[in-house]
């Protein structure tokens, strides 16, 4: 007889072993299930089907709308290429560049400015690349760079933003560079002149993002400029550090290898010059490596606060304390980054501002969407006010399904916009790795963009189904939104590092309607203005000029989706100077809302710019 290895098997022993067996089987089953779930979680990456991931969230029967985009850059006359010449494997070359929309000539449509650089940073001679300004002529864009005088042939371009800093009625242009920045004053005749030095804003550091806002409410538009790291191209050590192990990141591409540079806050004196007050106001952020920033009233107290994206340094939420001081005290911003939960220490690139809420959750305050480097999820911080009226943010990245899908990518420019006009904010993200291809170290790894459709509860990446252009990989950087063709929906422009830009026309078949709102008044009252539209008791909120993307600027218009509704019940504008305008029963189409001090009429219906039927 074969004896049991542990001796005589009693009833008690048998029960113990049976119980142990059940525990063992249960453990194995749980392990297998966890592995299966993890596989399912991995399918939420960019290369997998959204239909699979939706099933894990009970959304298997979700049917995304037919959102469609087509690249019309060549057809519209925009054939310029970013950054000519061979890549030198130096950080400034891989960081840029951006683009910006504005109506520089006042003819009622959106013109486009593209930022570039003249050639390789360490090259012996420029390769002929410069920034370009394209005038929108309706059915085509015309390159007017040389006539306008905004090529900046000596600059190594990063970003751009438009604003009427001198209050003469036309928009001026600020360009950030690796090196001295430019402030092009619009003469009003289609030409510009660089007044950066005389205005006091020709910062010689490596500048990246910039934002505008009247932080002290004195009626003059102020400027905040992000600076990145101290990268001395004259150092022979940098130029000779070209070799590295395959797959490794050369230190010339690692921002951690370089000291951060302080940011600038330029207070507008109202006479065409600025005073630098970042240190005085507590917003110089000397330990940050800043790439983007926005002026926005984050807590609803009527004063513009400041949020700063830092790369491999903690982000900063800087609250404007002027309201607490009665508006008459010294300039002071309090660092509330840690207590609000927004001191994001990862590699933060792009920044988008808007209210993104599931049904019934909106609080009317701006939320933050931040793009990150590879192996770091993008972040979505939803705002809330505590019982004590203290501002705090909750990380809702996973809830809205914006996290894991971004782990394998490097995110840059971004826009919170309603792509299908259903009344829910969608999200566009430009991606492009800073890691080099293993087969060719002179080339960066290209990545497809994200196009997240919002079903009212969560987001779904529909880029692969949105057209050929969005199914291909690119080295995306800046991204800016505008209804450039005047048909009532959102189009997108994407800057491609060392490539040709994408001009993505929205050709989505939909019966949904829209209301496009523009503002008229002094720039200081417009930047940061809160615009709320109510349809069937559901509010939508935007902040004019506060959604900054990455090194870029969206068109200064707000496209609200009305769904099948033909009108908005109410439009309320709370201007940055504290005044309010309210309109009721506003029909779909385009409307310009004037500041109470700007004109006798507070509402002007704008004619269709191209004779097209507006959605």
C-alpha positions as CSV (number, residue, x, y, z in Angstrom):
1,X,0.0,0.0,0.0
2,X,1.2,3.5,-1.0
3,X,1.4,5.7,2.1
4,X,0.5,9.4,1.9
5,X,3.8,11.4,2.2
6,X,2.5,13.3,5.2
7,X,1.3,10.3,7.1
8,X,-2.2,9.1,7.9
9,X,-5.0,11.1,6.2
10,X,-7.6,12.0,8.7
11,X,-10.9,13.7,8.1
12,X,-9.6,16.8,9.6
13,X,-6.4,16.6,7.4
14,X,-8.5,16.0,4.3
15,X,-10.7,19.1,5.1
16,X,-7.6,21.2,5.6
17,X,-6.1,20.1,2.2
18,X,-9.3,20.5,0.4
19,X,-9.6,24.1,1.8
20,X,-6.0,24.7,0.9
21,X,-6.7,23.5,-2.6
22,X,-9.7,25.8,-3.0
23,X,-7.5,28.7,-1.8
24,X,-4.8,27.7,-4.2
25,X,-7.2,27.4,-7.1
26,X,-8.8,30.7,-6.2
27,X,-5.4,32.4,-6.1
28,X,-4.5,31.0,-9.5
29,X,-7.9,32.1,-10.9
30,X,-7.5,35.6,-9.6
31,X,-4.0,35.8,-11.0
32,X,-5.2,34.7,-14.4
33,X,-8.1,37.2,-14.2
34,X,-5.8,40.0,-13.2
35,X,-3.5,39.2,-16.1
36,X,-6.5,39.2,-18.4
37,X,-7.7,42.5,-17.1
38,X,-4.2,43.9,-17.4
39,X,-4.2,42.8,-21.1
40,X,-7.5,44.6,-21.4
41,X,-6.0,47.7,-19.8
42,X,-3.1,47.5,-22.2
43,X,-5.5,47.6,-25.1
44,X,-6.4,51.1,-24.0
45,X,-3.2,52.2,-25.7
46,X,-3.1,54.2,-28.9
47,X,-2.6,51.2,-31.2
48,X,-5.7,49.3,-30.1
49,X,-9.4,49.4,-30.7
50,X,-11.6,51.6,-28.6
51,X,-14.4,49.1,-29.0
52,X,-12.4,46.6,-26.8
53,X,-11.6,49.1,-24.1
54,X,-15.2,50.4,-24.1
55,X,-16.4,46.9,-23.1
56,X,-14.5,47.1,-19.8
57,X,-16.5,50.2,-18.9
58,X,-19.9,49.0,-19.9
59,X,-19.9,51.2,-23.0
60,X,-19.8,48.4,-25.6
61,X,-22.9,49.7,-27.3
62,X,-21.4,53.2,-27.7
63,X,-21.5,54.4,-31.3
64,X,-19.2,57.4,-31.9
65,X,-20.4,60.0,-34.4
66,X,-18.7,60.2,-37.8
67,X,-16.1,62.9,-37.0
68,X,-14.0,63.5,-40.1
69,X,-11.0,65.7,-40.9
70,X,-9.1,66.2,-44.2
71,X,-5.7,67.7,-44.6
72,X,-6.0,70.6,-47.0
73,X,-2.7,72.4,-46.4
74,X,-1.4,71.9,-49.9
75,X,-4.8,72.6,-51.5
76,X,-5.0,75.8,-49.6
77,X,-1.6,77.0,-50.5
78,X,0.4,76.2,-47.3
79,X,3.4,74.1,-48.4
80,X,6.1,75.4,-46.1
81,X,8.3,73.0,-44.1
82,X,9.4,73.4,-40.5
83,X,13.1,73.5,-39.7
84,X,15.1,72.8,-42.8
85,X,18.4,71.1,-42.9
86,X,19.8,68.0,-41.0
87,X,18.9,67.5,-37.3
88,X,21.7,68.2,-34.9
89,X,20.4,66.2,-31.9
90,X,20.2,69.4,-29.8
91,X,17.3,70.1,-27.5
92,X,16.1,73.5,-29.0
93,X,15.6,71.8,-32.4
94,X,13.3,69.1,-31.0
95,X,11.3,71.5,-28.8
96,X,9.6,73.7,-31.4
97,X,7.6,74.9,-32.9
98,X,4.1,76.4,-32.6
99,X,1.5,78.4,-34.6
100,X,-1.1,81.0,-34.0
101,X,-4.4,82.2,-35.5
102,X,-5.6,85.8,-35.7
103,X,-7.3,88.3,-38.0
104,X,-4.3,90.5,-38.5
105,X,-5.8,92.5,-41.4
106,X,-9.3,93.0,-39.9
107,X,-11.1,91.4,-42.9
108,X,-13.2,89.0,-40.8
109,X,-11.4,85.7,-41.3
110,X,-8.6,83.9,-39.5
111,X,-5.0,84.2,-40.8
112,X,-2.2,81.8,-39.7
113,X,1.3,82.4,-38.5
114,X,3.8,79.5,-38.5
115,X,6.9,79.5,-36.3
116,X,10.1,77.8,-37.5
117,X,13.9,78.3,-37.4
118,X,16.4,79.0,-40.1
119,X,18.3,75.8,-40.0
120,X,20.3,73.4,-37.7
121,X,21.2,75.0,-34.4
122,X,24.8,73.9,-34.6
123,X,25.0,74.3,-38.4
124,X,27.5,76.5,-40.2
125,X,24.9,78.4,-42.1
126,X,21.1,79.0,-42.2
127,X,19.2,76.8,-44.6
128,X,16.6,79.3,-45.5
129,X,13.8,78.5,-43.1
130,X,11.9,81.4,-41.5
131,X,8.5,82.0,-39.8
132,X,5.6,82.4,-42.3
133,X,2.4,84.5,-42.2
134,X,-0.4,83.3,-44.4
135,X,-3.3,85.6,-45.2
136,X,-6.7,83.9,-45.4
137,X,-8.3,84.8,-48.8
138,X,-11.3,82.6,-48.4
139,X,-10.6,79.8,-50.8
140,X,-6.8,79.9,-50.4
141,X,-4.1,81.2,-48.1
142,X,-1.5,83.7,-49.5
143,X,2.1,83.9,-48.1
144,X,2.5,87.6,-47.1
145,X,5.5,87.1,-44.8
146,X,8.0,89.3,-46.6
147,X,5.5,92.1,-47.2
148,X,4.3,92.0,-43.6
149,X,7.9,91.9,-42.2
150,X,7.5,89.1,-39.8
151,X,9.9,86.4,-41.1
152,X,12.3,86.9,-38.2
153,X,15.3,85.4,-40.2
154,X,17.7,85.7,-37.3
155,X,15.4,84.1,-34.7
156,X,15.3,80.4,-33.6
157,X,11.5,80.2,-33.3
158,X,9.5,78.5,-30.6
159,X,6.0,80.0,-30.1
160,X,3.7,82.8,-31.1
161,X,0.7,84.7,-29.8
162,X,-1.4,87.7,-31.0
163,X,-2.8,90.5,-28.9
164,X,-3.6,94.2,-29.3
165,X,-1.1,95.3,-26.6
166,X,-1.2,99.0,-27.5
167,X,-5.0,99.3,-27.9
168,X,-5.0,100.7,-31.4
169,X,-7.6,98.3,-32.7
170,X,-5.4,95.7,-34.5
171,X,-3.6,92.7,-33.2
172,X,0.1,92.7,-32.7
173,X,2.4,89.6,-32.6
174,X,4.7,88.3,-30.0
175,X,7.3,85.6,-31.0
176,X,9.3,83.6,-28.5
177,X,12.8,82.3,-29.5
178,X,15.8,80.5,-28.3
179,X,17.4,83.9,-28.1
180,X,15.9,87.4,-28.2
181,X,12.1,87.5,-28.6
182,X,10.2,89.8,-31.0
183,X,7.2,92.0,-30.5
184,X,5.8,93.0,-33.9
185,X,3.6,96.0,-33.7
186,X,0.8,96.0,-36.3
187,X,0.9,99.3,-38.2
188,X,-2.6,98.7,-39.5
189,X,-1.6,98.7,-43.2
190,X,-0.7,95.0,-43.4
191,X,2.9,95.5,-42.1
192,X,4.6,95.1,-38.8
193,X,7.6,96.6,-37.0
194,X,9.7,94.9,-34.3
195,X,9.5,97.0,-31.1
196,X,10.6,94.4,-28.6
197,X,13.7,96.2,-27.5
198,X,12.1,99.6,-27.0
199,X,9.1,98.0,-25.3
200,X,11.4,96.1,-23.0
201,X,10.2,92.5,-23.8
202,X,13.2,91.3,-25.9
203,X,14.2,88.6,-23.4
204,X,17.5,87.0,-24.4
205,X,16.8,83.7,-22.5
206,X,15.3,80.6,-24.1
207,X,11.6,81.5,-24.2
208,X,8.8,79.1,-24.9
209,X,5.2,79.7,-24.1
210,X,3.6,83.1,-23.5
211,X,0.2,84.3,-22.3
212,X,-1.6,87.6,-22.1
213,X,-3.9,89.1,-19.4
214,X,-4.6,92.2,-17.3
215,X,-3.5,90.7,-14.0
216,X,-3.7,94.0,-12.1
217,X,-6.9,95.3,-13.8
218,X,-5.5,98.7,-14.7
219,X,-6.9,98.5,-18.2
220,X,-3.6,97.6,-19.9
221,X,-2.8,94.1,-21.2
222,X,0.2,92.4,-19.5
223,X,2.4,89.6,-20.7
224,X,3.8,86.5,-19.1
225,X,6.7,84.7,-20.8
226,X,7.9,81.1,-19.9
227,X,11.6,80.4,-20.0
228,X,13.0,76.9,-20.2
229,X,16.7,76.0,-19.5
230,X,20.2,77.4,-19.9
231,X,21.4,75.8,-23.1
232,X,24.7,77.4,-24.2
233,X,25.2,76.5,-27.9
234,X,28.6,78.2,-27.9
235,X,30.0,75.4,-25.6
236,X,32.2,73.0,-27.6
237,X,31.2,70.4,-25.0
238,X,27.6,70.5,-26.2
239,X,28.5,70.3,-29.8
240,X,30.9,67.4,-29.4
241,X,28.4,65.2,-27.5
242,X,26.9,63.6,-30.5
243,X,27.6,60.0,-29.7
244,X,25.5,57.8,-27.4
245,X,24.5,54.2,-26.9
246,X,21.7,53.0,-29.2
247,X,18.3,53.7,-27.7
248,X,19.8,56.0,-25.0
249,X,18.9,59.7,-24.8
250,X,21.9,62.0,-25.3
251,X,22.3,64.5,-22.5
252,X,21.9,67.3,-25.1
253,X,18.2,66.2,-25.4
254,X,17.6,65.8,-21.6
255,X,16.2,68.9,-19.9
256,X,17.4,67.6,-16.5
257,X,20.9,68.2,-17.6
258,X,20.4,71.9,-17.7
259,X,19.7,74.6,-15.1
260,X,16.2,76.2,-15.3
261,X,15.7,79.8,-16.2
262,X,13.3,82.3,-14.5
263,X,10.1,83.4,-16.2
264,X,9.1,87.0,-16.9
265,X,6.0,89.0,-16.0
266,X,5.8,92.2,-18.0
267,X,3.4,94.9,-16.7
268,X,2.1,97.1,-19.4
269,X,2.6,100.7,-18.6
270,X,0.1,101.9,-21.2
271,X,2.7,103.9,-23.1
272,X,4.0,101.2,-25.4
273,X,6.5,99.9,-22.8
274,X,6.6,97.2,-20.2
275,X,8.1,96.8,-16.7
276,X,9.4,93.4,-15.6
277,X,7.8,92.5,-12.2
278,X,8.0,88.7,-12.0
279,X,10.2,88.7,-8.9
280,X,8.2,91.4,-7.3
281,X,4.9,89.6,-7.8
282,X,6.3,86.1,-6.9
283,X,5.8,84.4,-10.3
284,X,9.4,84.1,-11.6
285,X,9.3,80.4,-10.9
286,X,13.1,80.1,-11.0
287,X,13.2,76.4,-10.3
288,X,10.8,75.5,-13.1
289,X,11.6,74.6,-16.7
290,X,8.5,76.2,-18.1
291,X,6.8,75.4,-21.4
292,X,3.3,76.8,-21.1
293,X,1.3,79.1,-18.9
294,X,-2.2,80.7,-18.8
295,X,-3.8,83.7,-17.2
296,X,-7.3,82.6,-16.1
297,X,-9.6,83.3,-13.2
298,X,-9.4,79.8,-11.7
299,X,-11.4,80.4,-8.5
300,X,-14.1,82.8,-9.8
301,X,-13.1,85.8,-7.7
302,X,-12.8,88.2,-10.6
303,X,-9.0,88.3,-10.8
304,X,-6.7,86.5,-13.2
305,X,-4.6,83.7,-11.7
306,X,-1.7,82.0,-13.3
307,X,-1.0,78.3,-14.0
308,X,2.4,77.3,-15.3
309,X,3.5,74.0,-16.9
310,X,7.0,73.0,-16.0
311,X,9.0,70.2,-17.6
312,X,10.5,67.7,-15.0
313,X,9.7,70.3,-12.3
314,X,6.5,70.8,-10.3
315,X,3.8,72.8,-12.0
316,X,2.7,76.0,-10.3
317,X,-0.8,77.3,-9.5
318,X,-0.3,80.9,-8.5
319,X,-3.4,82.6,-7.1
320,X,-3.8,86.4,-7.6
321,X,-4.3,87.8,-4.1
322,X,-5.4,91.3,-5.3
323,X,-9.0,90.6,-4.6
324,X,-8.3,89.7,-1.0
325,X,-6.2,92.9,-0.7
326,X,-9.0,95.0,-2.0
327,X,-7.4,95.5,-5.4
328,X,-5.2,98.3,-4.0
329,X,-2.4,96.3,-2.4
330,X,1.0,95.3,-3.8
331,X,1.2,92.7,-6.6
332,X,1.3,89.3,-5.0
333,X,0.5,85.8,-6.2
334,X,0.3,82.9,-3.6
335,X,1.7,79.5,-4.6
336,X,-1.3,77.1,-4.0
337,X,0.1,74.3,-6.2
338,X,0.5,71.7,-3.4
339,X,-2.7,72.4,-1.5
340,X,-4.8,72.4,-4.6
341,X,-3.4,69.1,-5.9
342,X,-1.9,70.6,-9.1
343,X,1.9,70.5,-8.3
344,X,2.4,68.0,-11.1
345,X,6.1,67.0,-11.1
346,X,6.1,65.2,-14.4
347,X,7.3,66.4,-17.8
348,X,4.4,68.8,-18.6
349,X,4.2,70.2,-22.2
350,X,0.8,71.3,-23.4
351,X,-2.0,73.0,-21.4
352,X,-5.7,73.4,-22.1
353,X,-8.3,75.2,-20.1
354,X,-12.0,74.5,-20.1
355,X,-14.9,73.0,-18.2
356,X,-15.2,69.3,-18.9
357,X,-17.8,67.7,-16.7
358,X,-19.9,64.6,-16.9
359,X,-23.7,65.2,-16.9
360,X,-24.8,67.2,-13.9
361,X,-21.2,67.7,-12.5
362,X,-20.3,71.2,-13.8
363,X,-19.3,73.9,-11.3
364,X,-18.6,76.7,-13.8
365,X,-14.8,76.7,-13.0
366,X,-12.0,75.9,-15.4
367,X,-10.5,72.5,-15.4
368,X,-6.9,71.7,-16.5
369,X,-5.8,69.2,-19.1
370,X,-2.0,68.7,-19.3
371,X,0.0,66.6,-21.8
372,X,3.1,64.8,-20.6
373,X,6.3,63.0,-21.7
374,X,6.4,59.2,-22.6
375,X,5.7,56.8,-19.8
376,X,3.7,59.5,-18.0
377,X,0.0,59.6,-18.3
378,X,-1.6,62.9,-19.5
379,X,-3.5,64.6,-16.7
380,X,-7.0,65.9,-16.3
381,X,-7.6,68.0,-13.1
382,X,-11.2,68.8,-12.4
383,X,-11.8,71.9,-10.3
384,X,-14.1,72.2,-7.3
385,X,-14.6,74.6,-4.4
386,X,-14.6,73.1,-1.0
387,X,-17.2,73.9,1.7
388,X,-14.9,76.7,2.8
389,X,-14.7,78.1,-0.7
390,X,-11.2,76.9,-1.2
391,X,-10.1,75.8,-4.6
392,X,-8.9,72.3,-5.2
393,X,-8.6,69.9,-8.1
394,X,-9.3,66.2,-8.4
395,X,-7.4,64.0,-10.8
396,X,-10.2,62.5,-13.1
397,X,-7.8,61.2,-15.8
398,X,-8.7,57.6,-15.4
399,X,-12.4,58.3,-15.0
400,X,-12.5,60.1,-18.3
401,X,-10.3,57.5,-20.0
402,X,-7.5,59.9,-20.8
403,X,-4.6,58.2,-18.9
404,X,-3.3,54.9,-20.0
405,X,-3.8,55.5,-23.7
406,X,-1.2,58.3,-23.4
407,X,1.5,56.3,-21.7
408,X,3.3,55.3,-24.9
409,X,3.2,58.8,-26.4
410,X,4.7,62.3,-25.8
411,X,1.9,64.9,-25.9
412,X,2.2,68.5,-27.0
413,X,-0.4,70.9,-28.3
414,X,-4.0,70.4,-27.3
415,X,-7.4,71.9,-27.6
416,X,-10.7,71.4,-25.6
417,X,-13.2,72.0,-28.4
418,X,-16.6,70.6,-29.4
419,X,-15.7,68.8,-32.6
420,X,-19.2,67.4,-33.5
421,X,-21.2,70.4,-32.0
422,X,-23.2,68.1,-29.7
423,X,-22.7,70.4,-26.7
424,X,-20.0,68.3,-25.0
425,X,-16.3,69.3,-25.0
426,X,-14.1,67.0,-27.0
427,X,-10.3,67.0,-27.0
428,X,-7.5,67.0,-29.6
429,X,-3.9,66.2,-28.8
430,X,-0.8,66.4,-31.0
431,X,1.7,63.7,-30.3
432,X,5.4,63.1,-31.3
433,X,8.2,61.4,-29.4
434,X,11.5,63.1,-28.4
435,X,13.1,59.6,-28.6
436,X,15.1,58.8,-31.6
437,X,14.5,56.0,-34.0
438,X,16.7,53.0,-33.4
439,X,17.3,52.6,-37.1
440,X,18.2,56.2,-37.7
441,X,19.3,58.3,-34.7
442,X,18.9,61.5,-36.8
443,X,15.1,61.0,-36.9
444,X,12.6,61.2,-34.0
445,X,9.9,58.6,-33.5
446,X,6.6,59.8,-35.1
447,X,3.3,59.2,-33.3
448,X,-0.4,59.5,-34.3
449,X,-2.5,62.3,-32.8
450,X,-5.4,61.7,-30.4
451,X,-8.9,62.8,-31.2
452,X,-11.1,62.2,-28.1
453,X,-14.9,62.3,-28.6
454,X,-16.8,63.0,-25.4
455,X,-20.1,61.0,-25.0
456,X,-21.0,63.0,-21.9
457,X,-19.5,60.5,-19.4
458,X,-16.0,59.6,-20.8
459,X,-13.7,60.1,-23.8
460,X,-13.1,57.8,-26.7
461,X,-10.1,58.1,-29.1
462,X,-11.6,58.2,-32.6
463,X,-8.6,59.5,-34.5
464,X,-8.1,56.3,-36.5
465,X,-11.6,56.6,-37.9
466,X,-11.4,60.4,-38.5
467,X,-9.6,60.4,-41.8
468,X,-6.4,59.4,-43.4
469,X,-4.4,62.3,-42.1
470,X,-5.2,61.5,-38.4
471,X,-4.4,57.8,-38.8
472,X,-0.7,58.6,-39.7
473,X,2.1,59.3,-37.3
474,X,3.8,62.7,-37.1
475,X,6.3,64.5,-34.9
476,X,3.5,66.8,-33.8
477,X,4.2,69.9,-31.7
478,X,1.9,73.0,-31.7
479,X,-1.8,72.7,-32.2
480,X,-4.3,75.5,-32.7
481,X,-8.1,75.5,-33.4
482,X,-10.1,77.9,-35.7
483,X,-13.1,77.9,-37.9
484,X,-10.8,79.1,-40.8
485,X,-13.4,78.3,-43.5
486,X,-16.3,79.9,-41.8
487,X,-18.7,77.0,-42.0
488,X,-19.5,76.9,-38.2
489,X,-17.4,74.0,-37.0
490,X,-13.9,73.6,-35.5
491,X,-10.9,73.1,-37.8
492,X,-7.4,72.3,-36.6
493,X,-3.8,73.3,-37.5
494,X,-0.9,71.1,-36.3
495,X,2.8,72.1,-36.4
496,X,5.1,69.2,-37.3
497,X,8.7,69.2,-36.2
498,X,10.8,69.1,-39.3
499,X,7.8,68.4,-41.4
500,X,4.9,70.0,-43.3
501,X,2.1,71.3,-41.1
502,X,-1.4,69.8,-41.2
503,X,-4.4,72.0,-41.9
504,X,-7.3,69.8,-40.9
505,X,-10.6,70.9,-42.2
506,X,-13.6,69.5,-40.3
507,X,-15.8,67.7,-42.7
508,X,-17.9,65.8,-40.2
509,X,-21.4,65.1,-41.5
510,X,-23.7,66.4,-38.8
511,X,-27.0,68.2,-38.5
512,X,-25.9,69.8,-35.2
513,X,-25.9,73.6,-35.0
514,X,-23.4,76.0,-33.5
515,X,-23.2,79.5,-32.0
516,X,-19.8,81.2,-32.5
517,X,-19.1,84.0,-30.1
518,X,-16.4,86.7,-30.6
519,X,-15.8,89.7,-28.3
520,X,-15.2,93.3,-29.1
521,X,-13.6,95.7,-26.6
522,X,-10.2,96.5,-25.1
523,X,-7.9,93.5,-25.1
524,X,-7.4,93.8,-21.3
525,X,-11.2,93.3,-20.8
526,X,-11.4,90.4,-23.3
527,X,-8.4,88.2,-22.3
528,X,-9.7,85.9,-19.5
529,X,-13.3,86.8,-20.0
530,X,-15.7,84.1,-18.9
531,X,-18.4,83.3,-21.5
532,X,-21.3,81.0,-20.5
533,X,-23.9,79.7,-22.9
534,X,-27.1,78.0,-21.6
535,X,-29.1,75.6,-23.7
536,X,-32.1,73.7,-22.2
537,X,-30.7,74.5,-18.7
538,X,-27.3,73.0,-19.4
539,X,-24.4,75.5,-19.3
540,X,-21.3,75.5,-21.4
541,X,-18.4,77.7,-20.3
542,X,-15.3,79.0,-22.1
543,X,-12.6,81.4,-21.1
544,X,-11.5,83.8,-23.9
545,X,-7.8,83.6,-24.7
546,X,-7.0,81.3,-21.7
547,X,-6.8,78.0,-23.6
548,X,-3.1,78.2,-24.6
549,X,-2.2,74.8,-26.1
550,X,1.6,74.4,-26.6
551,X,3.6,77.3,-28.1
552,X,0.4,78.2,-30.0
553,X,-2.7,80.3,-29.9
554,X,-6.3,79.3,-30.9
555,X,-8.4,81.7,-32.9
556,X,-10.1,84.2,-30.5
557,X,-13.6,82.8,-31.0
558,X,-15.7,80.4,-29.0
559,X,-17.6,77.7,-30.9
560,X,-20.5,76.4,-28.8
561,X,-22.3,73.3,-30.0
562,X,-26.1,73.6,-29.8
563,X,-26.9,70.0,-30.9
564,X,-30.3,70.1,-32.7
565,X,-31.3,73.3,-31.0
566,X,-31.7,76.4,-33.1
567,X,-30.8,78.9,-30.4
568,X,-29.2,79.5,-27.1
569,X,-31.4,80.5,-24.2
570,X,-28.8,82.8,-22.7
571,X,-25.3,84.0,-23.3
572,X,-23.5,85.7,-20.4
573,X,-20.1,87.4,-20.7
574,X,-18.3,88.3,-17.5
575,X,-15.5,90.5,-18.8
576,X,-12.0,90.4,-17.2
577,X,-12.6,93.9,-15.8
578,X,-15.6,92.7,-13.8
579,X,-18.4,94.0,-16.0
580,X,-21.2,91.7,-17.3
581,X,-23.2,91.4,-20.5
582,X,-26.2,89.2,-20.8
583,X,-28.1,88.3,-24.0
584,X,-31.2,86.0,-24.3
585,X,-32.7,83.9,-27.1
586,X,-29.6,84.0,-29.4
587,X,-30.1,82.2,-32.7
588,X,-27.5,79.8,-34.1
589,X,-24.8,81.4,-36.2
590,X,-22.2,84.0,-35.4
591,X,-22.4,86.8,-32.9
592,X,-20.1,89.5,-31.8
593,X,-20.6,90.7,-28.2
594,X,-19.3,94.2,-27.4
595,X,-18.1,95.4,-24.1
596,X,-20.5,97.8,-22.4
597,X,-17.9,100.6,-22.9
598,X,-17.1,99.7,-26.5
599,X,-20.3,100.5,-28.3
600,X,-23.9,101.4,-27.8
601,X,-25.0,98.1,-29.3
602,X,-24.1,95.0,-27.2
603,X,-25.0,92.5,-29.9
604,X,-24.0,92.5,-33.6
605,X,-25.0,89.7,-35.9
606,X,-22.1,88.8,-38.2
607,X,-22.6,88.0,-41.8
608,X,-21.4,84.8,-43.3
609,X,-17.9,85.5,-44.4
610,X,-17.8,83.2,-47.4
611,X,-21.4,82.9,-48.4
612,X,-21.6,79.4,-46.9
613,X,-24.5,78.0,-45.0
614,X,-23.6,78.1,-41.3
615,X,-24.3,75.0,-39.2
